[in-house]
Amino acid sequence: MTVVFSVGYNYYGQLGLNHFNNTLKPQPIGQYLTTSLKSNKFLKDPQFRVSAGDFHSVIYTNKIIFLFGSSSQYEIGEQKSSSTNIPTELPTENFLDANDSISQIVCGSRSTLILSQVGLLFHMGAIGGPGTQDWLTFNREPSKINTFSKNKILMISAGGWHYLALDKLGGVYSWGQLSKNEYWKVPKKIKSLKDIHIINISCGRQHSACVSNEGKIYVWGCTTRNRLLVDISDVPEENPYVETPRQIKSSIFFTHVSCGLFSTYATDNKNNLYSGGLESSLGRENNNDNDQLVILEKVKEIGEGVIKVSTGSFSCSFLTEEGNVYSFGLNNSGQLGVGDTIKHIFPQKVTMDGFMIFDIACGASHTLLVGMKDDDDDDDDDDDDEIINND
């Protein structure tokens, strides 16, 4: 059976557990999903995926979407209240063709982006960032973003108030609040990357990064706390933004990058994890919150290859080849999922009671996990209940 778990901060109901209390260990969400899953026999054992914004969460398959948490800016669609603590289904037939399906969903601070298998892109929630002319304007339901690339979009990423998209030829597009005084409604191709084939993208709160097919990382955006890990001596303090991507100097062949609030993480072609930026959540020996490390260095090894990284505001969780999850960093709301509220310098294994985890997502201070566990009674007619009732 497949089970979705949540842990951490829950003031807005973003854990989907039918209450608003924080939790210190991952709890199953399944029993609070609507019964629509039972009517879909092809979802006998659905491959759920998850995404998380600051205070909202998404669970989805290729055809079904559940949202919960804050709805103050319609990031989970139009609801009866400003937050909901039970997963609510978003009907996909209202915006997806019958022969199309969901490829990826990502969450910004107050928004949700949906990418379809044919490459269509939809936005829901806050349109503008703080201080922009579109601030406090919203899409109350998925609204199609007009085609901006002749090539199919393969991947998207959402930051605080900005977004990235990657097309099949390695081109990168950006839009949203890109700097203190710059906001783009329409996605534009990043021209300085036009001769570089990009294979991976990531948005942090106020910075962005991408990885080329040659293993190089390029970064841009806000420079404070040295989150970009590049020379910024030419950047004025009154406008601390790098607008053109700069390459991080390293001889390591990187394959993926993940941006946090004040930090940047990356994995190499041997599935090692590296970190840099604000020291409070880097998984290394020196853990002085006032220190900023301007190079990517290896996180303390745990003997397992890292295949996915997700970052909270001041924490990091990662998934290994063995299906285990480790987390480190600040833990004031229990978001690390290790049963306490203590800051952990080094990666801590999250106990999942025999579940093999295959997806994770971090919000600001909460975490979602998707796991699978063999069920000896899998052939019974009542097995559909396992998806709905996991307690």
Secondary structure, 3 states (H helix, E strand, C coil): CEEEEEEECCCCCCCCCCCCCCEEEEEECHHHCCHHHHHCHHHCCCCCEEEECCCEEEEECCCCEEEEEECCCCCCCCCCCCEEEEEEEECHHHCCCCCCCEEEEEECCCEEEEEECCCCEEEEEECCCCCCCCCCCEEEEEEECCCCCCCCEEEEEECCCEEEEEECCCCEEEEEEEECCEEEEEEEECHHHCCCCEEEEEECCCEEEEEECCCCEEEEEECHHHCCCCCCCCCCCCCCEEEEEEECCCCCCEEEEEECCCEEEEEECCCCEEEEEEHHHCCCCCCCCCCEEEEEEECCCCCCCEEEEEECCCEEEEEECCCCEEEEECCCCCCCCCCCCCCEEEEEECCCCCCEEEEEEECCCEEEEEEECCCCCCCCHHHHHHHHCCC
